Amino acid sequence: DLSQEQLQACQLLEIQPELLNEQTLQVAYRKKMADFHPDKYQSLPESVRQLIEQQAQQFNQARAVLKAYLGV
């Protein structure tokens, strides 16, 4: 069973917990980072870039939590 933190990580990355595996994690993470990668937003105001960077950090953290769970 997944912990609350792991379930939140799945939700953040839009992964259905029952489908969680190394491949679905990688696909979901790449999709999110493609949308939120800080390099795409260099021309925007600093305040907006900071929000996007925070979102990217949340995706990184969620991925780390789920990778630890999967043992990869």
PDB file of N, H, CA, C and O in Angstrom:
ATOM      1  N   ASP A   1       0.835  -1.195   0.000  1.00  0.00           N
ATOM      2  CA  ASP A   1       0.000   0.000   0.000  1.00  0.00           C
ATOM      3  C   ASP A   1       0.878   1.256   0.000  1.00  0.00           C
ATOM      4  O   ASP A   1       1.954   1.290   0.597  1.00  0.00           O
ATOM      5  N   LEU A   2       0.384   2.272  -0.682  1.00  0.00           N
ATOM      6  H   LEU A   2      -0.490   2.244  -1.166  1.00  0.00           H
ATOM      7  CA  LEU A   2       1.116   3.531  -0.762  1.00  0.00           C
ATOM      8  C   LEU A   2       0.831   4.394   0.460  1.00  0.00           C
ATOM      9  O   LEU A   2      -0.279   4.391   0.993  1.00  0.00           O
ATOM     10  N   SER A   3       1.835   5.124   0.888  1.00  0.00           N
ATOM     11  H   SER A   3       2.736   5.126   0.455  1.00  0.00           H
ATOM     12  CA  SER A   3       1.645   6.085   1.975  1.00  0.00           C
ATOM     13  C   SER A   3       0.919   7.312   1.436  1.00  0.00           C
ATOM     14  O   SER A   3       0.725   7.455   0.228  1.00  0.00           O
ATOM     15  N   GLN A   4       0.523   8.191   2.346  1.00  0.00           N
ATOM     16  H   GLN A   4       0.680   8.075   3.327  1.00  0.00           H
ATOM     17  CA  GLN A   4      -0.140   9.429   1.932  1.00  0.00           C
ATOM     18  C   GLN A   4       0.784  10.253   1.028  1.00  0.00           C
ATOM     19  O   GLN A   4       0.344  10.814   0.024  1.00  0.00           O
ATOM     20  N   GLU A   5       2.055  10.317   1.391  1.00  0.00           N
ATOM     21  H   GLU A   5       2.413   9.861   2.206  1.00  0.00           H
ATOM     22  CA  GLU A   5       3.026  11.075   0.587  1.00  0.00           C
ATOM     23  C   GLU A   5       3.160  10.478  -0.815  1.00  0.00           C
ATOM     24  O   GLU A   5       3.248  11.208  -1.802  1.00  0.00           O
ATOM     25  N   GLN A   6       3.175   9.165  -0.893  1.00  0.00           N
ATOM     26  H   GLN A   6       3.104   8.571  -0.091  1.00  0.00           H
ATOM     27  CA  GLN A   6       3.293   8.504  -2.191  1.00  0.00           C
ATOM     28  C   GLN A   6       2.034   8.705  -3.036  1.00  0.00           C
ATOM     29  O   GLN A   6       2.115   8.882  -4.252  1.00  0.00           O
ATOM     30  N   LEU A   7       0.885   8.676  -2.388  1.00  0.00           N
ATOM     31  H   LEU A   7       0.820   8.532  -1.401  1.00  0.00           H
ATOM     32  CA  LEU A   7      -0.369   8.934  -3.113  1.00  0.00           C
ATOM     33  C   LEU A   7      -0.408  10.369  -3.636  1.00  0.00           C
ATOM     34  O   LEU A   7      -0.857  10.613  -4.756  1.00  0.00           O
ATOM     35  N   GLN A   8       0.060  11.310  -2.829  1.00  0.00           N
ATOM     36  H   GLN A   8       0.425  11.112  -1.920  1.00  0.00           H
ATOM     37  CA  GLN A   8       0.100  12.702  -3.273  1.00  0.00           C
ATOM     38  C   GLN A   8       1.060  12.860  -4.450  1.00  0.00           C
ATOM     39  O   GLN A   8       0.788  13.623  -5.377  1.00  0.00           O
ATOM     40  N   ALA A   9       2.176  12.143  -4.414  1.00  0.00           N
ATOM     41  H   ALA A   9       2.396  11.523  -3.661  1.00  0.00           H
ATOM     42  CA  ALA A   9       3.129  12.191  -5.520  1.00  0.00           C
ATOM     43  C   ALA A   9       2.495  11.659  -6.799  1.00  0.00           C
ATOM     44  O   ALA A   9       2.682  12.223  -7.877  1.00  0.00           O
ATOM     45  N   CYS A  10       1.749  10.575  -6.673  1.00  0.00           N
ATOM     46  H   CYS A  10       1.597  10.116  -5.797  1.00  0.00           H
ATOM     47  CA  CYS A  10       1.027  10.037  -7.838  1.00  0.00           C
ATOM     48  C   CYS A  10       0.035  11.060  -8.382  1.00  0.00           C
ATOM     49  O   CYS A  10      -0.070  11.263  -9.591  1.00  0.00           O
ATOM     50  N   GLN A  11      -0.677  11.689  -7.481  1.00  0.00           N
ATOM     51  H   GLN A  11      -0.591  11.524  -6.498  1.00  0.00           H
ATOM     52  CA  GLN A  11      -1.671  12.675  -7.885  1.00  0.00           C
ATOM     53  C   GLN A  11      -1.005  13.853  -8.596  1.00  0.00           C
ATOM     54  O   GLN A  11      -1.495  14.320  -9.625  1.00  0.00           O
ATOM     55  N   LEU A  12       0.099  14.325  -8.051  1.00  0.00           N
ATOM     56  H   LEU A  12       0.497  13.945  -7.215  1.00  0.00           H
ATOM     57  CA  LEU A  12       0.809  15.454  -8.636  1.00  0.00           C
ATOM     58  C   LEU A  12       1.285  15.134 -10.053  1.00  0.00           C
ATOM     59  O   LEU A  12       1.211  15.974 -10.950  1.00  0.00           O
ATOM     60  N   LEU A  13       1.768  13.921 -10.237  1.00  0.00           N
ATOM     61  H   LEU A  13       1.828  13.239  -9.508  1.00  0.00           H
ATOM     62  CA  LEU A  13       2.280  13.515 -11.545  1.00  0.00           C
ATOM     63  C   LEU A  13       1.198  12.904 -12.431  1.00  0.00           C
ATOM     64  O   LEU A  13       1.467  12.493 -13.560  1.00  0.00           O
ATOM     65  N   GLU A  14      -0.021  12.849 -11.913  1.00  0.00           N
ATOM     66  H   GLU A  14      -0.239  13.184 -10.996  1.00  0.00           H
ATOM     67  CA  GLU A  14      -1.172  12.305 -12.637  1.00  0.00           C
ATOM     68  C   GLU A  14      -0.945  10.852 -13.047  1.00  0.00           C
ATOM     69  O   GLU A  14      -1.145  10.466 -14.198  1.00  0.00           O
ATOM     70  N   ILE A  15      -0.521  10.061 -12.061  1.00  0.00           N
ATOM     71  H   ILE A  15      -0.359  10.375 -11.125  1.00  0.00           H
ATOM     72  CA  ILE A  15      -0.353   8.623 -12.248  1.00  0.00           C
ATOM     73  C   ILE A  15      -1.398   7.920 -11.408  1.00  0.00           C
ATOM     74  O   ILE A  15      -1.551   8.226 -10.225  1.00  0.00           O
ATOM     75  N   GLN A  16      -2.119   6.983 -11.999  1.00  0.00           N
ATOM     76  H   GLN A  16      -1.995   6.735 -12.960  1.00  0.00           H
ATOM     77  CA  GLN A  16      -3.047   6.182 -11.203  1.00  0.00           C
ATOM     78  C   GLN A  16      -2.213   5.211 -10.375  1.00  0.00           C
ATOM     79  O   GLN A  16      -1.407   4.464 -10.927  1.00  0.00           O
ATOM     80  N   PRO A  17      -2.400   5.214  -9.050  1.00  0.00           N
ATOM     81  CA  PRO A  17      -1.548   4.395  -8.174  1.00  0.00           C
ATOM     82  C   PRO A  17      -1.450   2.929  -8.588  1.00  0.00           C
ATOM     83  O   PRO A  17      -0.390   2.317  -8.457  1.00  0.00           O
ATOM     84  N   GLU A  18      -2.542   2.368  -9.083  1.00  0.00           N
ATOM     85  H   GLU A  18      -3.403   2.865  -9.189  1.00  0.00           H
ATOM     86  CA  GLU A  18      -2.503   0.945  -9.445  1.00  0.00           C
ATOM     87  C   GLU A  18      -1.672   0.701 -10.710  1.00  0.00           C
ATOM     88  O   GLU A  18      -1.302  -0.436 -11.002  1.00  0.00           O
ATOM     89  N   LEU A  19      -1.378   1.776 -11.460  1.00  0.00           N
ATOM     90  H   LEU A  19      -1.678   2.700 -11.222  1.00  0.00           H
ATOM     91  CA  LEU A  19      -0.567   1.642 -12.677  1.00  0.00           C
ATOM     92  C   LEU A  19       0.887   2.055 -12.460  1.00  0.00           C
ATOM     93  O   LEU A  19       1.678   2.087 -13.403  1.00  0.00           O
ATOM     94  N   LEU A  20       1.231   2.368 -11.220  1.00  0.00           N
ATOM     95  H   LEU A  20       0.589   2.342 -10.454  1.00  0.00           H
ATOM     96  CA  LEU A  20       2.573   2.872 -10.933  1.00  0.00           C
ATOM     97  C   LEU A  20       3.636   1.812 -11.168  1.00  0.00           C
ATOM     98  O   LEU A  20       3.610   0.743 -10.559  1.00  0.00           O
ATOM     99  N   ASN A  21       4.561   2.117 -12.051  1.00  0.00           N
ATOM    100  H   ASN A  21       4.582   2.986 -12.546  1.00  0.00           H
ATOM    101  CA  ASN A  21       5.770   1.322 -12.223  1.00  0.00           C
ATOM    102  C   ASN A  21       6.848   2.261 -12.766  1.00  0.00           C
ATOM    103  O   ASN A  21       6.595   3.447 -12.977  1.00  0.00           O
ATOM    104  N   GLU A  22       8.027   1.738 -12.986  1.00  0.00           N
ATOM    105  H   GLU A  22       8.233   0.774 -12.815  1.00  0.00           H
ATOM    106  CA  GLU A  22       9.138   2.587 -13.399  1.00  0.00           C
ATOM    107  C   GLU A  22       8.822   3.315 -14.715  1.00  0.00           C
ATOM    108  O   GLU A  22       9.151   4.489 -14.879  1.00  0.00           O
ATOM    109  N   GLN A  23       8.187   2.606 -15.636  1.00  0.00           N
ATOM    110  H   GLN A  23       7.919   1.652 -15.502  1.00  0.00           H
ATOM    111  CA  GLN A  23       7.887   3.199 -16.951  1.00  0.00           C
ATOM    112  C   GLN A  23       6.823   4.294 -16.843  1.00  0.00           C
ATOM    113  O   GLN A  23       7.002   5.375 -17.406  1.00  0.00           O
ATOM    114  N   THR A  24       5.725   4.039 -16.134  1.00  0.00           N
ATOM    115  H   THR A  24       5.580   3.162 -15.676  1.00  0.00           H
ATOM    116  CA  THR A  24       4.683   5.066 -16.036  1.00  0.00           C
ATOM    117  C   THR A  24       5.202   6.291 -15.288  1.00  0.00           C
ATOM    118  O   THR A  24       4.821   7.422 -15.592  1.00  0.00           O
ATOM    119  N   LEU A  25       6.073   6.057 -14.311  1.00  0.00           N
ATOM    120  H   LEU A  25       6.382   5.139 -14.065  1.00  0.00           H
ATOM    121  CA  LEU A  25       6.662   7.173 -13.578  1.00  0.00           C
ATOM    122  C   LEU A  25       7.504   8.032 -14.506  1.00  0.00           C
ATOM    123  O   LEU A  25       7.391   9.258 -14.494  1.00  0.00           O
ATOM    124  N   GLN A  26       8.338   7.403 -15.303  1.00  0.00           N
ATOM    125  H   GLN A  26       8.430   6.407 -15.313  1.00  0.00           H
ATOM    126  CA  GLN A  26       9.225   8.139 -16.205  1.00  0.00           C
ATOM    127  C   GLN A  26       8.419   8.925 -17.236  1.00  0.00           C
ATOM    128  O   GLN A  26       8.717  10.090 -17.501  1.00  0.00           O
ATOM    129  N   VAL A  27       7.408   8.298 -17.815  1.00  0.00           N
ATOM    130  H   VAL A  27       7.167   7.351 -17.601  1.00  0.00           H
ATOM    131  CA  VAL A  27       6.584   8.962 -18.828  1.00  0.00           C
ATOM    132  C   VAL A  27       5.854  10.163 -18.231  1.00  0.00           C
ATOM    133  O   VAL A  27       5.836  11.243 -18.820  1.00  0.00           O
ATOM    134  N   ALA A  28       5.255   9.967 -17.061  1.00  0.00           N
ATOM    135  H   ALA A  28       5.269   9.090 -16.582  1.00  0.00           H
ATOM    136  CA  ALA A  28       4.504  11.045 -16.417  1.00  0.00           C
ATOM    137  C   ALA A  28       5.425  12.197 -16.030  1.00  0.00           C
ATOM    138  O   ALA A  28       5.087  13.365 -16.223  1.00  0.00           O
ATOM    139  N   TYR A  29       6.582  11.863 -15.486  1.00  0.00           N
ATOM    140  H   TYR A  29       6.857  10.914 -15.330  1.00  0.00           H
ATOM    141  CA  TYR A  29       7.541  12.894 -15.077  1.00  0.00           C
ATOM    142  C   TYR A  29       8.014  13.703 -16.282  1.00  0.00           C
ATOM    143  O   TYR A  29       8.051  14.932 -16.228  1.00  0.00           O
ATOM    144  N   ARG A  30       8.368  13.033 -17.347  1.00  0.00           N
ATOM    145  H   ARG A  30       8.339  12.034 -17.390  1.00  0.00           H
ATOM    146  CA  ARG A  30       8.847  13.744 -18.547  1.00  0.00           C
ATOM    147  C   ARG A  30       7.767  14.654 -19.122  1.00  0.00           C
ATOM    148  O   ARG A  30       8.049  15.766 -19.567  1.00  0.00           O
ATOM    149  N   LYS A  31       6.535  14.169 -19.106  1.00  0.00           N
ATOM    150  H   LYS A  31       6.306  13.265 -18.744  1.00  0.00           H
ATOM    151  CA  LYS A  31       5.429  14.976 -19.622  1.00  0.00           C
ATOM    152  C   LYS A  31       5.263  16.257 -18.798  1.00  0.00           C
ATOM    153  O   LYS A  31       5.110  17.345 -19.353  1.00  0.00           O
ATOM    154  N   LYS A  32       5.297  16.115 -17.475  1.00  0.00           N
ATOM    155  H   LYS A  32       5.422  15.231 -17.024  1.00  0.00           H
ATOM    156  CA  LYS A  32       5.157  17.285 -16.608  1.00  0.00           C
ATOM    157  C   LYS A  32       6.329  18.246 -16.786  1.00  0.00           C
ATOM    158  O   LYS A  32       6.132  19.457 -16.883  1.00  0.00           O
ATOM    159  N   MET A  33       7.539  17.714 -16.828  1.00  0.00           N
ATOM    160  H   MET A  33       7.700  16.730 -16.749  1.00  0.00           H
ATOM    161  CA  MET A  33       8.706  18.577 -16.937  1.00  0.00           C
ATOM    162  C   MET A  33       8.766  19.261 -18.297  1.00  0.00           C
ATOM    163  O   MET A  33       9.311  20.360 -18.412  1.00  0.00           O
ATOM    164  N   ALA A  34       8.221  18.635 -19.314  1.00  0.00           N
ATOM    165  H   ALA A  34       7.779  17.743 -19.221  1.00  0.00           H
ATOM    166  CA  ALA A  34       8.178  19.283 -20.621  1.00  0.00           C
ATOM    167  C   ALA A  34       7.318  20.546 -20.557  1.00  0.00           C
ATOM    168  O   ALA A  34       7.612  21.548 -21.208  1.00  0.00           O
ATOM    169  N   ASP A  35       6.253  20.478 -19.762  1.00  0.00           N
ATOM    170  H   ASP A  35       6.014  19.664 -19.233  1.00  0.00           H
ATOM    171  CA  ASP A  35       5.363  21.630 -19.616  1.00  0.00           C
ATOM    172  C   ASP A  35       5.916  22.691 -18.677  1.00  0.00           C
ATOM    173  O   ASP A  35       5.645  23.879 -18.850  1.00  0.00           O
ATOM    174  N   PHE A  36       6.685  22.269 -17.693  1.00  0.00           N
ATOM    175  H   PHE A  36       6.905  21.304 -17.553  1.00  0.00           H
ATOM    176  CA  PHE A  36       7.079  23.188 -16.621  1.00  0.00           C
ATOM    177  C   PHE A  36       8.577  23.428 -16.531  1.00  0.00           C
ATOM    178  O   PHE A  36       9.049  24.001 -15.548  1.00  0.00           O
ATOM    179  N   HIS A  37       9.325  23.008 -17.521  1.00  0.00           N
ATOM    180  H   HIS A  37       8.942  22.543 -18.319  1.00  0.00           H
ATOM    181  CA  HIS A  37      10.768  23.179 -17.420  1.00  0.00           C
ATOM    182  C   HIS A  37      11.123  24.662 -17.363  1.00  0.00           C
ATOM    183  O   HIS A  37      10.691  25.433 -18.221  1.00  0.00           O
ATOM    184  N   PRO A  38      11.900  25.069 -16.371  1.00  0.00           N
ATOM    185  CA  PRO A  38      12.212  26.496 -16.192  1.00  0.00           C
ATOM    186  C   PRO A  38      12.858  27.155 -17.412  1.00  0.00           C
ATOM    187  O   PRO A  38      12.669  28.350 -17.642  1.00  0.00           O
ATOM    188  N   ASP A  39      13.607  26.399 -18.181  1.00  0.00           N
ATOM    189  H   ASP A  39      13.760  25.428 -17.994  1.00  0.00           H
ATOM    190  CA  ASP A  39      14.276  26.983 -19.347  1.00  0.00           C
ATOM    191  C   ASP A  39      13.287  27.533 -20.374  1.00  0.00           C
ATOM    192  O   ASP A  39      13.625  28.432 -21.144  1.00  0.00           O
ATOM    193  N   LYS A  40      12.075  26.998 -20.387  1.00  0.00           N
ATOM    194  H   LYS A  40      11.800  26.268 -19.762  1.00  0.00           H
ATOM    195  CA  LYS A  40      11.078  27.462 -21.352  1.00  0.00           C
ATOM    196  C   LYS A  40      10.529  28.843 -21.005  1.00  0.00           C
ATOM    197  O   LYS A  40       9.875  29.479 -21.832  1.00  0.00           O
ATOM    198  N   TYR A  41      10.791  29.302 -19.796  1.00  0.00           N
ATOM    199  H   TYR A  41      11.322  28.786 -19.124  1.00  0.00           H
ATOM    200  CA  TYR A  41      10.125  30.509 -19.306  1.00  0.00           C
ATOM    201  C   TYR A  41      11.094  31.635 -18.961  1.00  0.00           C
ATOM    202  O   TYR A  41      10.779  32.501 -18.145  1.00  0.00           O
ATOM    203  N   GLN A  42      12.254  31.625 -19.572  1.00  0.00           N
ATOM    204  H   GLN A  42      12.510  30.921 -20.236  1.00  0.00           H
ATOM    205  CA  GLN A  42      13.270  32.622 -19.242  1.00  0.00           C
ATOM    206  C   GLN A  42      12.829  34.048 -19.555  1.00  0.00           C
ATOM    207  O   GLN A  42      13.313  34.994 -18.933  1.00  0.00           O
ATOM    208  N   SER A  43      11.924  34.212 -20.503  1.00  0.00           N
ATOM    209  H   SER A  43      11.530  33.444 -21.008  1.00  0.00           H
ATOM    210  CA  SER A  43      11.509  35.559 -20.893  1.00  0.00           C
ATOM    211  C   SER A  43      10.404  36.132 -19.997  1.00  0.00           C
ATOM    212  O   SER A  43      10.056  37.306 -20.123  1.00  0.00           O
ATOM    213  N   LEU A  44       9.863  35.333 -19.116  1.00  0.00           N
ATOM    214  H   LEU A  44      10.145  34.379 -19.014  1.00  0.00           H
ATOM    215  CA  LEU A  44       8.777  35.792 -18.249  1.00  0.00           C
ATOM    216  C   LEU A  44       9.341  36.514 -17.024  1.00  0.00           C
ATOM    217  O   LEU A  44      10.525  36.382 -16.713  1.00  0.00           O
ATOM    218  N   PRO A  45       8.498  37.272 -16.335  1.00  0.00           N
ATOM    219  CA  PRO A  45       8.953  37.976 -15.125  1.00  0.00           C
ATOM    220  C   PRO A  45       9.493  37.010 -14.072  1.00  0.00           C
ATOM    221  O   PRO A  45       9.102  35.844 -14.018  1.00  0.00           O
ATOM    222  N   GLU A  46      10.382  37.510 -13.256  1.00  0.00           N
ATOM    223  H   GLU A  46      10.700  38.457 -13.301  1.00  0.00           H
ATOM    224  CA  GLU A  46      11.034  36.704 -12.224  1.00  0.00           C
ATOM    225  C   GLU A  46      10.020  36.008 -11.315  1.00  0.00           C
ATOM    226  O   GLU A  46      10.198  34.840 -10.970  1.00  0.00           O
ATOM    227  N   SER A  47       8.972  36.709 -10.931  1.00  0.00           N
ATOM    228  H   SER A  47       8.828  37.658 -11.211  1.00  0.00           H
ATOM    229  CA  SER A  47       7.986  36.128 -10.014  1.00  0.00           C
ATOM    230  C   SER A  47       7.311  34.904 -10.641  1.00  0.00           C
ATOM    231  O   SER A  47       7.050  33.915  -9.956  1.00  0.00           O
ATOM    232  N   VAL A  48       7.037  34.976 -11.925  1.00  0.00           N
ATOM    233  H   VAL A  48       7.250  35.779 -12.481  1.00  0.00           H
ATOM    234  CA  VAL A  48       6.406  33.849 -12.613  1.00  0.00           C
ATOM    235  C   VAL A  48       7.401  32.693 -12.732  1.00  0.00           C
ATOM    236  O   VAL A  48       7.044  31.533 -12.529  1.00  0.00           O
ATOM    237  N   ARG A  49       8.635  33.019 -13.059  1.00  0.00           N
ATOM    238  H   ARG A  49       8.925  33.962 -13.224  1.00  0.00           H
ATOM    239  CA  ARG A  49       9.668  31.982 -13.184  1.00  0.00           C
ATOM    240  C   ARG A  49       9.871  31.260 -11.856  1.00  0.00           C
ATOM    241  O   ARG A  49      10.092  30.049 -11.835  1.00  0.00           O
ATOM    242  N   GLN A  50       9.799  31.989 -10.760  1.00  0.00           N
ATOM    243  H   GLN A  50       9.619  32.973 -10.778  1.00  0.00           H
ATOM    244  CA  GLN A  50       9.962  31.353  -9.452  1.00  0.00           C
ATOM    245  C   GLN A  50       8.838  30.350  -9.187  1.00  0.00           C
ATOM    246  O   GLN A  50       9.082  29.268  -8.652  1.00  0.00           O
ATOM    247  N   LEU A  51       7.623  30.705  -9.555  1.00  0.00           N
ATOM    248  H   LEU A  51       7.425  31.584  -9.989  1.00  0.00           H
ATOM    249  CA  LEU A  51       6.502  29.784  -9.370  1.00  0.00           C
ATOM    250  C   LEU A  51       6.687  28.523 -10.207  1.00  0.00           C
ATOM    251  O   LEU A  51       6.415  27.416  -9.744  1.00  0.00           O
ATOM    252  N   ILE A  52       7.149  28.698 -11.433  1.00  0.00           N
ATOM    253  H   ILE A  52       7.370  29.598 -11.809  1.00  0.00           H
ATOM    254  CA  ILE A  52       7.361  27.563 -12.324  1.00  0.00           C
ATOM    255  C   ILE A  52       8.487  26.686 -11.784  1.00  0.00           C
ATOM    256  O   ILE A  52       8.400  25.460 -11.834  1.00  0.00           O
ATOM    257  N   GLU A  53       9.534  27.308 -11.274  1.00  0.00           N
ATOM    258  H   GLU A  53       9.605  28.305 -11.233  1.00  0.00           H
ATOM    259  CA  GLU A  53      10.628  26.534 -10.692  1.00  0.00           C
ATOM    260  C   GLU A  53      10.168  25.766  -9.460  1.00  0.00           C
ATOM    261  O   GLU A  53      10.596  24.632  -9.241  1.00  0.00           O
ATOM    262  N   GLN A  54       9.310  26.368  -8.663  1.00  0.00           N
ATOM    263  H   GLN A  54       8.962  27.289  -8.842  1.00  0.00           H
ATOM    264  CA  GLN A  54       8.766  25.666  -7.495  1.00  0.00           C
ATOM    265  C   GLN A  54       7.954  24.442  -7.937  1.00  0.00           C
ATOM    266  O   GLN A  54       8.031  23.375  -7.328  1.00  0.00           O
ATOM    267  N   GLN A  55       7.180  24.623  -9.006  1.00  0.00           N
ATOM    268  H   GLN A  55       7.118  25.490  -9.500  1.00  0.00           H
ATOM    269  CA  GLN A  55       6.383  23.508  -9.513  1.00  0.00           C
ATOM    270  C   GLN A  55       7.307  22.389 -10.003  1.00  0.00           C
ATOM    271  O   GLN A  55       7.064  21.213  -9.734  1.00  0.00           O
ATOM    272  N   ALA A  56       8.356  22.760 -10.717  1.00  0.00           N
ATOM    273  H   ALA A  56       8.553  23.716 -10.936  1.00  0.00           H
ATOM    274  CA  ALA A  56       9.312  21.767 -11.208  1.00  0.00           C
ATOM    275  C   ALA A  56       9.967  21.031 -10.040  1.00  0.00           C
ATOM    276  O   ALA A  56      10.195  19.824 -10.119  1.00  0.00           O
ATOM    277  N   GLN A  57      10.269  21.749  -8.960  1.00  0.00           N
ATOM    278  H   GLN A  57      10.083  22.730  -8.896  1.00  0.00           H
ATOM    279  CA  GLN A  57      10.858  21.109  -7.780  1.00  0.00           C
ATOM    280  C   GLN A  57       9.883  20.121  -7.147  1.00  0.00           C
ATOM    281  O   GLN A  57      10.285  19.066  -6.657  1.00  0.00           O
ATOM    282  N   GLN A  58       8.607  20.470  -7.162  1.00  0.00           N
ATOM    283  H   GLN A  58       8.280  21.327  -7.560  1.00  0.00           H
ATOM    284  CA  GLN A  58       7.602  19.550  -6.625  1.00  0.00           C
ATOM    285  C   GLN A  58       7.557  18.263  -7.454  1.00  0.00           C
ATOM    286  O   GLN A  58       7.425  17.169  -6.904  1.00  0.00           O
ATOM    287  N   PHE A  59       7.666  18.399  -8.780  1.00  0.00           N
ATOM    288  H   PHE A  59       7.773  19.288  -9.227  1.00  0.00           H
ATOM    289  CA  PHE A  59       7.684  17.208  -9.632  1.00  0.00           C
ATOM    290  C   PHE A  59       8.920  16.364  -9.342  1.00  0.00           C
ATOM    291  O   PHE A  59       8.847  15.136  -9.297  1.00  0.00           O
ATOM    292  N   ASN A  60      10.060  17.035  -9.146  1.00  0.00           N
ATOM    293  H   ASN A  60      10.119  18.033  -9.183  1.00  0.00           H
ATOM    294  CA  ASN A  60      11.296  16.308  -8.826  1.00  0.00           C
ATOM    295  C   ASN A  60      11.152  15.550  -7.509  1.00  0.00           C
ATOM    296  O   ASN A  60      11.570  14.398  -7.395  1.00  0.00           O
ATOM    297  N   GLN A  61      10.560  16.205  -6.525  1.00  0.00           N
ATOM    298  H   GLN A  61      10.220  17.141  -6.618  1.00  0.00           H
ATOM    299  CA  GLN A  61      10.363  15.569  -5.220  1.00  0.00           C
ATOM    300  C   GLN A  61       9.399  14.386  -5.329  1.00  0.00           C
ATOM    301  O   GLN A  61       9.646  13.323  -4.761  1.00  0.00           O
ATOM    302  N   ALA A  62       8.319  14.576  -6.051  1.00  0.00           N
ATOM    303  H   ALA A  62       8.119  15.440  -6.513  1.00  0.00           H
ATOM    304  CA  ALA A  62       7.345  13.492  -6.238  1.00  0.00           C
ATOM    305  C   ALA A  62       8.006  12.301  -6.922  1.00  0.00           C
ATOM    306  O   ALA A  62       7.778  11.151  -6.545  1.00  0.00           O
ATOM    307  N   ARG A  63       8.817  12.584  -7.920  1.00  0.00           N
ATOM    308  H   ARG A  63       9.002  13.517  -8.226  1.00  0.00           H
ATOM    309  CA  ARG A  63       9.514  11.506  -8.630  1.00  0.00           C
ATOM    310  C   ARG A  63      10.461  10.777  -7.678  1.00  0.00           C
ATOM    311  O   ARG A  63      10.545   9.549  -7.703  1.00  0.00           O
ATOM    312  N   ALA A  64      11.172  11.529  -6.842  1.00  0.00           N
ATOM    313  H   ALA A  64      11.104  12.527  -6.822  1.00  0.00           H
ATOM    314  CA  ALA A  64      12.109  10.909  -5.898  1.00  0.00           C
ATOM    315  C   ALA A  64      11.365   9.995  -4.911  1.00  0.00           C
ATOM    316  O   ALA A  64      11.824   8.894  -4.606  1.00  0.00           O
ATOM    317  N   VAL A  65      10.229  10.460  -4.425  1.00  0.00           N
ATOM    318  H   VAL A  65       9.856  11.355  -4.673  1.00  0.00           H
ATOM    319  CA  VAL A  65       9.426   9.663  -3.488  1.00  0.00           C
ATOM    320  C   VAL A  65       8.991   8.352  -4.140  1.00  0.00           C
ATOM    321  O   VAL A  65       9.064   7.286  -3.529  1.00  0.00           O
ATOM    322  N   LEU A  66       8.544   8.446  -5.372  1.00  0.00           N
ATOM    323  H   LEU A  66       8.485   9.312  -5.869  1.00  0.00           H
ATOM    324  CA  LEU A  66       8.032   7.242  -6.052  1.00  0.00           C
ATOM    325  C   LEU A  66       9.169   6.335  -6.502  1.00  0.00           C
ATOM    326  O   LEU A  66       9.018   5.113  -6.494  1.00  0.00           O
ATOM    327  N   LYS A  67      10.295   6.905  -6.891  1.00  0.00           N
ATOM    328  H   LYS A  67      10.417   7.897  -6.897  1.00  0.00           H
ATOM    329  CA  LYS A  67      11.444   6.068  -7.241  1.00  0.00           C
ATOM    330  C   LYS A  67      11.918   5.280  -6.023  1.00  0.00           C
ATOM    331  O   LYS A  67      12.265   4.104  -6.132  1.00  0.00           O
ATOM    332  N   ALA A  68      11.930   5.935  -4.864  1.00  0.00           N
ATOM    333  H   ALA A  68      11.648   6.890  -4.775  1.00  0.00           H
ATOM    334  CA  ALA A  68      12.323   5.250  -3.636  1.00  0.00           C
ATOM    335  C   ALA A  68      11.347   4.106  -3.338  1.00  0.00           C
ATOM    336  O   ALA A  68      11.764   3.017  -2.945  1.00  0.00           O
ATOM    337  N   TYR A  69      10.069   4.354  -3.522  1.00  0.00           N
ATOM    338  H   TYR A  69       9.730   5.239  -3.841  1.00  0.00           H
ATOM    339  CA  TYR A  69       9.052   3.329  -3.302  1.00  0.00           C
ATOM    340  C   TYR A  69       9.262   2.133  -4.233  1.00  0.00           C
ATOM    341  O   TYR A  69       9.145   0.978  -3.824  1.00  0.00           O
ATOM    342  N   LEU A  70       9.575   2.441  -5.497  1.00  0.00           N
ATOM    343  H   LEU A  70       9.670   3.380  -5.829  1.00  0.00           H
ATOM    344  CA  LEU A  70       9.764   1.376  -6.485  1.00  0.00           C
ATOM    345  C   LEU A  70      11.127   0.706  -6.357  1.00  0.00           C
ATOM    346  O   LEU A  70      11.351  -0.371  -6.911  1.00  0.00           O
ATOM    347  N   GLY A  71      12.032   1.344  -5.629  1.00  0.00           N
ATOM    348  H   GLY A  71      11.850   2.219  -5.180  1.00  0.00           H
ATOM    349  CA  GLY A  71      13.360   0.775  -5.471  1.00  0.00           C
ATOM    350  C   GLY A  71      14.241   0.940  -6.692  1.00  0.00           C
ATOM    351  O   GLY A  71      15.088   0.095  -6.981  1.00  0.00           O
ATOM    352  N   VAL A  72      14.032   2.048  -7.413  1.00  0.00           N
ATOM    353  H   VAL A  72      13.344   2.734  -7.178  1.00  0.00           H
ATOM    354  CA  VAL A  72      14.858   2.313  -8.609  1.00  0.00           C
ATOM    355  C   VAL A  72      15.739   3.527  -8.397  1.00  0.00           C
ATOM    356  O   VAL A  72      16.499   3.902  -9.290  1.00  0.00           O
TER     357      VAL A  72
END
